[in-house]
Amino acid sequence: MPHVLLVDDKKPLRDSLSYTLKKEGYCVTTAENGQAAIKLYHKQVPDVILLDLMLSIIDGMEICWRIRAFSNVLILMLTAKDEEIDRTWGLKAGANDYITKPFKTCELLERIKAILQQRQSN
């Protein structure tokens, strides 16, 4: 069962996505800010991180850079920042994929499956 670390400051989104991911067979851990995300990452390394950019304490871009310094965990940025420069910087920071809010849950699930399958085939 793949483990997803869901990092978002909006509790309703964390709760609904966590519920959906669990229904789809994922083990889910959630964090509401960057500091909690880093701590949770070190407790149990996830297979995929769903990472919002606009977080308190440590923003998502900084989390991505820090984690990329020592890990190749799959990172899917999930954010309201939808400008081309934001997507470009997110991918340059090491994200494997970038999806903007609002999003369709079915698309998010397919993107998670796709990056997991790509990792398995490498």
Secondary structure, 3 states (H helix, E strand, C coil): CCEEEEECCCHHHHHHHHHHHHHCCCEEEEECCHHHHHHHHHHCCCCEEEECCCCCCCCHHHHHHHHHCCCCCEEEEEECCCCHHHHHHHHHCCCCEEEECCCCHHHHHHHHHHHHHHHHHC
